[in-house]
Amino acid sequence: MKTIDYSFIMRPKEILKQWVNCFNQSDFEGISELYHEQCVNHQTPIGMIVGKEHIKRMFKEEFEKYDMVCIVENVFEDGNVGILEWKDPKGLRGCGFFWIEEDKIVYQRGYWDKLSFMEQQGR
């Protein structure tokens, strides 16, 4: 039986810490590096974004267009899944689920209120 050394693999909580740091710095390059090439980002208010390059473009456009800050309320992990409960300074709240494989996000699902977000952004 082959023994696998998992000590070098990052835990989902560590990946989420990097994700929040990149998000709060509007670092679309850095945040996109956390995703697998064939990942899926399903933000329930806007739909699915498929592939690392499309996700990178989405973050670039959103960081240029909106004032966004992620304040961590809770971070949980269960196996290879990280769960992030967040809020922003204006009171918007949301939750994201991140499936991690080999230190990369392969699937993300996010829940937040788009109407409240757009009202806060003055749009």
DAQUI-V548126 format. One record per helix or strand. SS is the DSSP state (@ for helix, = for strand). FROM is the first residue (numbers start at 1). LEN is the number of residues. Records with the same first field share a line. If there is no record, write none. Layout:
SS: FROM-LEN  FROM-LEN
This chain:
@: 12-13  28-5  52-14  114-7
=: 35-9  47-4  71-8  81-7  93-9  104-9
